[in-house]
Amino acid sequence: MSGDRPSPLVIERILRDRQGIWQQIVAEGDLNALTGRMLVSSAIALACYGAVLGAFHSPLMALTSALKLPLLFLVTLAICLPTLYLFNLVFGARLSVRQSLALVMVAITVTSMLAVAFAPISLFFLITAPDYGFFKLLNVAILTLSALVGLRFLTGGMQVLNDHGLLAPAAAATAAANAPAQVDASAAAPAGTAPAGAAEPVAVSAGTAAASGANGATATTTATAPTPTPAPAPAPVPAQWGGQQPGAAFPPGMVPPGYPVQQRPWVNPPVLRGEPTQRPASMTLLYIWILLFGFVGTQLAWTLRPFFGDPGQDFALFRSIDGNFYAEILRTIANL
């Protein structure tokens, strides 16, 4: 198989050609097809993992969980995506709706594929240790870990867009206009010559100007040029170093004992660092949006429950809304 042939799996392309995905989103090249492939892949992966969750109760619960888990992620995306887009617009970002959707879909695709990769482990504990509380906490931990990895991809993609000036275009243009041109004159100029743009010393010879004043005194003014400092003669090499004559070069990387190391500023020129770039407000709001996405997702998951199905209760498509997700997790940990 040719290495240049694109992979039919979108997750493989995301993991292998991450920079290519970001560049495609920056250029808005064929984003509809890319987003559609990620949507289909995520829905299939989440449906498979949801079936594993519901299999703890019954085959009917497995079927409903396979439908509700993709719905959970897509509805959460539909609720939170307008907030992300408007945050970017308020602070001057140039992200389009398609770019914002593609970025979030990359995170959801990574999350769903990583979760379905943990499905065999979940099935193993379902068969060997069918404890409802442990099984529920195990899968909550799997989904949390998968979501953290997916959100890591989201922040990486937003950082690439920031580097291209899509998050803070005004700041990027100002930094580019104010950045000084740094030219290494020492490396460009031949040895023994002055760097380009530097003023060379000019020898000035002025005669004696005599001016006769009213008192008959004579004022004498003399201008002299600075005397150039001669280059130091090379140090002689002792006889134990091969009997070289004075002025001969030392072997590369070897300096006789007692001789000072010659400083060569042109070997390691100082690195001129510009001012550190400030994080745009869009990146700060992205982390706030991630927290909002997490809170909305967990509350929606509590609303759409059950996903696992308590074996002590009959099958039900939905439960009554009482309590919250975090209180249930704490109660389950306490009951272990």
Secondary structure, DSSP 8 states (H G I E B T S, - for coil): --TTS--S-HHHHHHH-HHHHHHHHHHT-SHHHHHHHHHHHHHHHHHHHHHHHHTTT-HHHHHHHHHHHHHHHHHHHHHHHHHHHHHHHHTT----HHHHHHHHHHHHHHHHHHHHHTHHHHHHHHHH---HHHHHHHHHHHHHHHHHHHHHHHHHHHHHHHHTTSS-HHHHHHHHHH------HHHHS-TTS--TT-------------EE-TT--EE-------------------GGGT---TT----TT---TTS-----TTTS------------HHHHHHHHHHHHHHHHHHHHHHHH--SS--TTS---SS----S-HHHHHHHHHHH-
